[in-house]
Amino acid sequence: MIYAISNKLPYAQLKNAAGKLVMPSLESVTAAAASAKFDAKTDFRVSITNAPGAESYPISSFTWLLVRPDTKDPVKAKALKTFLDWMITDEAQKMAGELQYAPLPKPLVALVADRLKTLKAGGKPIS
């Protein structure tokens, strides 16, 4: 949506899986993301296209990061983990909204936080 707004392109309501016409918005994308089913062992690859829910925008998606679970360089590993830890803070999630990215649902933030605790540098946990 930010691309369309920035370039003054038209955008439209779309009919979602619940049969409701929904405008693209941060709230409708977050609603679609909230429908994603994850568990503690997930690799986070899910689709939220045509997600269930009356408020879900039907052509929503996550932005992905591919992160090595064990980085050889401890300095780079620590810097990456520090950045990723910050990305899921309330401050960063608020900033995401200000930049027209839909904030992550709280349950997903908790799963990501747990996964970040497993990152390693040279086989050792990152402190």
PAVONU-672640 format. One record per residue: x, y, z of N, C-alpha, C in turn. Coordinates in pm, whole numbers, plus 50000, padded with zeros to 5 digits. Example, Ala and Ser with C-alpha at 12.3 -4.5 7.8 and 13.67 -1.06 7.14 Angstrom:
2
513194943150780512304955050780513204967050780 512854977550708513674989450714512905000350787 
This chain:
127
500814988250000500005000050000500865012650000 501975012550072502815024450078503345027949940 503615017949858504075020549721502985027949644 501755023349656500655029849586500455044149635 500495046049767500325059449823501455068649779 502695063949792503865072049757503875076149611 503355067449525503365070249381502015074749329 501125078149421499785083149386499055073849289 499165060849318498475050649239497165047049307 496165043649228494895039649291495015025749354 494205023349454494095010149514492635008249551 492264995949578490844993049592490554983449705 489294983249743488814973049834488824959749759 489094949149831489024935749774488164927049864 487494917449803486674908249881487584897749944 487474896150075488324886550146487624873050162 488284863750228487764850150245486414849950318 486174860050400484894860850472483794867250387 484154871350264483174877350175482974892250197 483834898350276483704912650307484684920650221 484244932350173485134941450102485994948850203 487324948350185488254954150281489264962850207 489514974750263490544983650208491914979150259 492964981150180494304978350231494654988750338 495084983950451495484992750561496404985050653 497064992150742497914985350839497094975750924 495904980150961495034971951046494574959250973 494234960550843493734948750771494854938850740 496074943750724497214934650704497564927950837 497544935550947497804929651078496734919251112 495494921851073494414912051096494714899151020 495194900350897495554888350820496714881050888 497704888550935498854882351002498444875351131 497454880851199497004874851326496384861151304 495964858251183495344845151156496364834051136 497634837751116498674827751091498834818551211 499004805951185499174795951290500634791951298 501234794451413502614790951439502684782451564 503764775051576504054768451703505534770851733 505974766751846507344769651890508404763651798 508064753351722509034746851635508954751751491 508114761551465507884765951328509114772651267 509184772051136510214779551066509654792651014 508444795851053507774808451023507344810050878 507494799950795507034800950656505554797650651 504744807850643503304806150628502804816350526 501674813650472501034823150382499844829450454 499724842450440498534849250494497714855150379 497974850050258497164853950144495784847650159 494754855750141493354851350156493104845550295 493674852150396493534847550535492094848550582 491694839950676490344840850731490194853450816 488954857250837488674868750923488034880150846 487024885950905486264896550839487094908950812 488134911250890488934923450874490244921150797 490504908850753491774905450688491814910050543 492894916950507493084920650367493604908250293 492994904850177493284891850116494634890350046 495314901150013496624899449948497714905250037 497794899750156498794903650255499924893450256 501074897950305502224888950318503164894150424 503984885350477505054889150567506274893350486 507144901250545508474903750493509404894550570 510244887250499511034876750562512494880650578 513104875350680514554876050700515054861850711 516104858850640516754845850655517984847950741 518024841250854519094843250952519734829850982 521054829450974521774817151010521594814751160 521304802551199521154799751342522484799851418 523594798151343524924798151406525874805651313 526234817751352527144825951274528564824151326 529504822551237530894820051279531524832151347 531274843951294531884856251347531074861251466 531624860551589530864864651707530484879351710 531294888051651530964902351649529754904851559 529764898851441528624900251350527384893751410 527554882351473526414875351534525774883851642 526584889951726526064898351834525354910651777 525944916951675525314928651613523974925051551 523924913751483522674909351421521624906351527 522004899251630521044895851736520524908551805 521414918051831521004930651893519974937651806 520224938051675519284944351582517954936951579 518004923751570516774915951566515984917151696 516674917251809515984919451937515274933051937 515934943251885515334956551879514124956651787 514194949451674513104949651575511764945251634 511784937351738510514932651794510104940351919 510824951051952510424959252065509184967352030 508484972052132507314980652108507714993052030 508884998652062509375010651992509515008051842 510164996951807510374993751666509064990351596 508184983251664506894979951603506064992551580 506175002251670505485015051650506095022151529 507425021851518508105028151406507695021351274 507515008251277507075001151157505755006951107 504825009051199503545014951162503705028851102 504595036751160504835050251107505425049850967 506125039050933506725037250801505795029550706 504555027350750503525020550672503765005650655 504434999550754504514985050763503594980850876 502864970250855501944965550958502734959551074 502474963951195503154957951312502804943151324 503724935651380503504921351400502514919051514 501674908951502500794905451614501624901251736 501164904651854501904901851979502284887051994 501384877551962501784863351976502964859751886 503024865751768504144863051678505424869451731 505344881251788506504887751848507084878751957 506234872752038506694863952145507414851652088 506894845951979507554834451918508914838151859 508974849851796510244854451740511254856751853 510814862951962511704865352076512284852152128 511454841952139511934828852184512954822952086 512694824551956513604819151856514944826451859 514904839651882516154847251886517064842651998 516494837352104517294832252216518124820152176 517794813752064518514801752020519674804751927 519844817351884520924820751794522274818551861 523254814451780524574811251833525664818151751 526814819151811528014823951743529114813851768 529544807351660530574797051676530154785751767 528874782251765528364771251846528004774951988 528224787452028527924791852164526774801852163 525914801552264524824811252271525364825552271 524624834352208525014848452203524504855152329 525414861452402524994868052527524664882652504 
